[in-house]
């Protein structure tokens, strides 16, 4: 398994854990919540990539959640299951802030993680929300024409 894929899975697990326990970010990025043997076997590239997603997502959680809320049709963010929410949060962080990673890769990875850890049809929901967000982020920013 590629180190970025493992990093995303770790970030997903950390964000799921954070949603349930609201532990400090430092504890998440030090992987204190992981079993010791898994912590020891982490390579540097995987842990650095995962830490960036975890810390960045939590640091920008209000903007990320607002973006998710804006793209939920007839659904409330509080009704999302924790697996879907964690996957959406880390993926929206990547779409918004990790511009060096193509949106198609972010969405494909989210779908793969959702198929592995989520409910049977959750991947369709995740795909729809993320694709809608991707399209919004691609729109040219509207400039304000202010009159003086």
SULHU-V173719 format. One record per backbone hydrogen bond with DSSP energy under -1.0 kcal/mol. NH is the residue of the N-H (numbers start at 0). CO is the residue of the C=O. Records with the same first field share a line. If there is no record, write none. Layout:
NH: CO, CO
This chain:
5: 1
6: 2
7: 3
8: 4
9: 5
10: 6
11: 7
12: 8
13: 9
14: 10
15: 11
16: 12
17: 13
18: 14
19: 15
20: 16
21: 17
27: 23
28: 24
29: 25
30: 27
31: 26
33: 30
38: 34
39: 35
40: 36
46: 42
47: 43
48: 44
49: 45
50: 46
51: 47
52: 48
53: 49
54: 50
55: 51
56: 52
57: 53
58: 54
59: 55
60: 57
63: 59
64: 60
65: 61
66: 62
67: 63
68: 64
69: 65
70: 67
71: 68
78: 75
79: 76
84: 80
85: 81
86: 82
87: 83
88: 84
89: 85
90: 86
91: 87
92: 88
93: 89
94: 90
95: 91
96: 92
97: 93
100: 97
105: 101
106: 102
107: 103
108: 104
109: 105
110: 106
111: 107
112: 108
113: 109
114: 110
115: 111
116: 112
117: 113
121: 118
123: 120
125: 121
126: 122
127: 123
128: 124
129: 125
130: 126
131: 127
132: 128
133: 129
134: 130
135: 131
136: 132
137: 133
